[in-house]
Amino acid sequence: MGQYRVVDLILLISGFSVSIIGLTVFLSGEVDGYILLFYILICLFPSVIAFILTSKIPGYHNALEFLQVCYQFYKKYQKNYMWEGVIINDESE
């Protein structure tokens, strides 16, 4: 229990739902050959991405949490350097 968070479940359900709906729409037409293979790969793409994002990786809950932590780190610790230019004093006294 506790393997998936609510966000993970929403991501998984939506990814697989889009894939299943896409497969039923594209397979209901009269397509064959390499075009059919291309349609199947395109339709399976959302489910594969959802599966990869919710898969476990060491040290984090899953890959989605790892990407969120990386984004928060770069967003929080982004440094803004003010450019003041170079001052050259060429006055001869």
KATA-V619966 format. One record per backbone hydrogen bond with DSSP energy under -1.0 kcal/mol. CO is the residue of the C=O (numbers start at 0). NH is the residue of the N-H. If there is no record, write none. Layout:
CO_NH + CO_NH
This chain:
4_8 + 5_9 + 6_10 + 7_11 + 8_12 + 9_13 + 10_14 + 11_15 + 12_16 + 13_17 + 14_18 + 15_19 + 16_20 + 17_21 + 18_22 + 19_23 + 20_24 + 21_25 + 22_26 + 28_30 + 32_36 + 33_37 + 34_38 + 35_39 + 36_40 + 37_41 + 38_42 + 39_43 + 43_47 + 44_48 + 45_49 + 46_50 + 47_51 + 48_52 + 49_53 + 52_63 + 54_62 + 56_59 + 61_65 + 62_66 + 63_67 + 64_68 + 65_69 + 66_70 + 67_71 + 68_72 + 69_73 + 70_74 + 71_75 + 72_76
